Amino acid sequence: MHACMLTTTHVAGDPRVFHREAKSLARGGHKVTYITPFIQGRSPGLYEGVEIVGIKEVPISRRLSRPIQWIRLFKAARSQAFDAYHVHDFDLLVIGLILKLVTRRFLIYDSHEHTPDAISLKTWIPTLLRGPLRFLVDRFELLLSRFADGIVVADEKVAERFRAHSTVVVLQNFPILDFFNANRDARTSADLVFVGGLSKTAGVWTALETLRVLVQEKRRRVTLLLVGRLHDRRLKEEIQSYVTKHALQNSLTIIDEIPHEQIAAQIRGAQIGLVTLSSLPKFRKNIPQKMFEYMACGVPVVASDLPTTRPFIEDARCGLLVDGSDPQGFAAAVTQLLDDPALRCAMARNGREAVERIYNWQVMEQRLWDLYRVLDARRRPR
């Protein structure tokens, strides 16, 4: 089959869209074209078996330019004959349905998160509008997704949302073993590492407060490495002010967003990986990808005690669970592991073994191949 992956928000090197799904389909013998406005300086062409097609970015804000991008994506998607349109954003469901009607080909909707819960966390949406908009998105997503030939989600809890659909496939964002190898050299050395979106809702503030407790109250010589996007200028200024106020300059390093294939090299030098998510509805449904990346790199985990972390941490015996809103609790757990090298090593080993056995992308890849195999059997001749 020839699959067309479409997005208005994800970059060419996106961990899920490109490195996991597109490359897996190419390895499975399918032809894959990935269309995105954000090709990260690449020239359009073939990358690891995937054809990347860039559409021209609009020189205004991403949100205002979205309708123009829809039109350009639609035109790019009609420029070739595809067998399946695989859309990765809620706002592309309508475009996907139009493509399905016009071409009489398959539509796959890939929901990366619980979309209504994600709407509730959008700070650029006025607070009074978030509730009504969340309701509308909830209704429209469930309605429009009924016409998809398959639905792909990243978490079991999100799959329950689409239980009325006959074909729902869970593809969890487990690590790609080739990228996350515990035996390769580390590029940095830090006691603690936090990987992912650097935002208040994602727990970066709790990580910073944990560092302050360790350094100032417990008098520990501890370092923290933050790796991820920090696009909020106001938050960046707040972090800089907090670091200066509490004299944490020598204890904190921030590395901006880096390619997915380079993240493991940053994690491997750490003693402990932090998952400091708050108990918001979104994080009680979406499993944190960073937890498995720490495990894959042989780094023990200290994580918020949530329905999306507890089963994995307890099953693998690879870390400690604490109240996600309690920096003191995180600091105590970190201290326990730093003071007990034997326990730390045992948890590191357990985590890596669990990833090798169960929690890796190679297991998920087979599910994606099975979905496309079912659709291929139903394919109409051109």
Long-range contacts (C-beta under 8 A, 24 or more apart in sequence): 1-30, 1-31, 1-83, 1-84, 1-372, 1-375, 1-376, 1-379, 2-30, 2-31, 2-32, 2-33, 2-80, 2-81, 2-82, 2-83, 2-84, 3-30, 3-31, 3-32, 3-33, 3-82, 3-83, 3-84, 3-85, 3-86, 3-372, 4-33, 4-35, 4-77, 4-80, 4-82, 4-84, 4-85, 4-86, 5-32, 5-33, 5-34, 5-35, 5-86, 5-87, 5-88, 6-35, 6-36, 6-73, 6-77, 6-85, 6-86, 6-87, 6-88, 6-89, 6-92, 6-95, 6-96, 7-35, 7-36, 7-87, 7-88, 7-89, 7-92, 8-36, 8-37, 8-66, 8-69, 8-70, 8-73, 8-89, 8-91, 8-92, 9-62, 9-88, 9-89, 10-36, 10-38, 10-88, 10-89, 11-36, 11-38, 11-39, 11-40, 12-36, 12-38, 12-39, 12-40, 12-42, 12-47, 12-52, 12-54, 13-40, 13-259, 13-260, 14-260, 15-173, 15-260, 15-289, 16-88, 16-112, 16-154, 16-173, 17-88, 17-110, 18-47, 18-50, 18-52, 19-176, 19-179, 19-260, 19-261, 20-171, 20-173, 20-176, 20-361, 20-364, 20-365, 21-86, 21-110, 21-152, 21-171, 21-368, 22-50, 23-48, 23-49, 23-50, 24-361, 24-365, 24-368, 24-369, 25-368, 25-369, 25-372, 26-50, 27-365, 28-365, 28-368, 28-369, 28-372, 30-372, 33-80, 33-82, 35-73, 35-76, 35-77, 37-69, 37-72, 37-73, 63-124, 66-91, 70-95, 74-98, 74-99, 78-102, 78-103, 81-382, 83-375, 83-376, 83-379, 84-108, 84-149, 84-372, 84-375, 86-110, 86-152, 88-112, 90-115, 90-137, 90-141, 93-140, 93-141, 93-144, 93-145, 93-148, 94-144, 96-148, 97-144, 97-147, 100-147, 100-149, 104-380, 106-149, 106-150, 106-375, 106-378, 106-379, 107-147, 107-148, 107-149, 107-150, 108-148, 108-149, 108-150, 108-151, 108-152, 108-371, 108-375, 109-144, 109-145, 109-148, 109-150, 109-151, 109-152, 110-151, 110-152, 110-153, 111-141, 111-145, 111-151, 111-152, 111-153, 111-154, 111-158, 111-162, 112-153, 112-154, 113-154, 113-155, 113-158, 113-282, 113-286, 114-155, 114-157, 114-158, 114-161, 114-281, 114-282, 114-285, 114-286, 115-141, 116-141, 117-280, 117-281, 117-282, 117-285, 118-282, 120-280, 120-281, 120-282, 121-201, 121-280, 121-282, 149-375, 150-371, 150-374, 150-375, 152-368, 152-371, 154-286, 154-287, 155-285, 155-286, 155-287, 155-308, 157-284, 157-285, 157-286, 157-307, 157-308, 158-285, 158-286, 167-371, 167-374, 169-367, 169-368, 169-370, 169-371, 170-367, 171-364, 171-367, 171-368, 172-287, 172-359, 172-364, 173-287, 173-289, 173-292, 173-361, 174-292, 174-355, 174-359, 174-360, 174-361, 174-363, 174-364, 175-292, 175-293, 175-295, 175-296, 175-355, 175-359, 175-360, 175-361, 176-360, 176-361, 176-362, 177-296, 177-355, 177-356, 177-360, 177-361, 177-362, 179-260, 179-261, 179-263, 179-264, 180-264, 180-267, 180-293, 180-296, 180-297, 180-355, 181-264, 181-296, 181-297, 182-268, 182-296, 182-297, 182-298, 182-348, 182-352, 184-264, 184-265, 184-268, 185-265, 185-268, 186-265, 186-266, 186-267, 186-268, 186-269, 187-262, 187-265, 187-266, 187-268, 187-269, 188-225, 188-253, 188-255, 188-265, 188-266, 188-269, 188-270, 189-223, 189-269, 189-270, 190-223, 190-224, 190-225, 190-253, 190-269, 190-270, 190-271, 191-222, 191-223, 191-224, 191-270, 191-271, 191-272, 191-334, 191-338, 192-222, 192-223, 192-224, 192-225, 192-270, 192-271, 192-272, 192-273, 192-274, 192-334, 193-224, 193-225, 193-227, 193-266, 193-267, 193-269, 193-270, 193-272, 193-273, 193-274, 193-294, 193-299, 194-224, 194-225, 194-226, 194-227, 194-228, 194-273, 194-274, 194-276, 194-290, 195-227, 195-228, 195-263, 195-266, 195-267, 195-273, 195-290, 195-293, 195-294, 196-227, 196-228, 196-288, 196-289, 196-290, 197-228, 197-229, 198-226, 198-228, 198-229, 198-230, 198-235, 198-254, 199-232, 199-235, 200-235, 201-278, 201-280, 201-282, 202-277, 203-274, 203-275, 203-276, 203-277, 203-278, 203-304, 203-324, 204-235, 204-239, 204-276, 206-276, 206-278, 206-324, 206-325, 206-327, 206-330, 207-274, 207-276, 207-330, 208-239, 208-242, 208-243, 208-248, 208-252, 209-327, 210-274, 210-276, 210-327, 210-330, 210-331, 210-334, 211-248, 211-251, 211-252, 212-242, 212-246, 212-248, 212-327, 213-327, 213-328, 213-330, 213-331, 214-331, 214-334, 214-335, 215-246, 215-248, 215-251, 216-246, 216-247, 217-331, 218-331, 218-335, 220-335, 220-338, 222-251, 222-334, 222-338, 223-251, 223-252, 223-253, 224-251, 224-252, 224-253, 224-274, 225-253, 225-254, 225-255, 225-266, 225-269, 225-270, 226-252, 226-253, 226-254, 226-255, 227-254, 227-255, 227-258, 227-263, 227-266, 227-267, 228-256, 228-257, 229-256, 229-257, 230-254, 230-256, 263-293, 264-293, 264-296, 264-297, 267-293, 267-294, 267-297, 267-299, 268-297, 268-298, 268-299, 270-299, 271-299, 271-300, 271-337, 271-338, 271-344, 272-299, 272-300, 272-301, 272-302, 272-334, 272-337, 272-338, 272-344, 273-297, 273-299, 273-300, 273-301, 273-302, 273-319, 274-301, 274-302, 274-303, 274-330, 275-301, 275-302, 275-303, 275-304, 275-309, 276-303, 276-304, 276-324, 276-330, 277-303, 277-304, 277-306, 277-309, 277-324, 278-304, 278-324, 278-325, 279-304, 279-306, 279-324, 279-325, 283-308, 284-308, 287-312, 292-355, 292-359, 294-319, 294-351, 295-351, 295-352, 295-354, 295-355, 295-359, 296-351, 296-352, 296-355, 296-359, 296-360, 297-352, 298-348, 298-349, 298-351, 298-352, 299-348, 299-351, 300-337, 300-344, 300-347, 300-348, 300-351, 301-347, 301-351, 302-330, 302-333, 302-334, 302-337, 312-354, 312-359, 315-354, 316-350, 316-351, 316-353, 316-354, 316-359, 317-346, 317-347, 317-350, 318-347, 318-348, 318-350, 318-351, 318-354, 319-347, 319-351
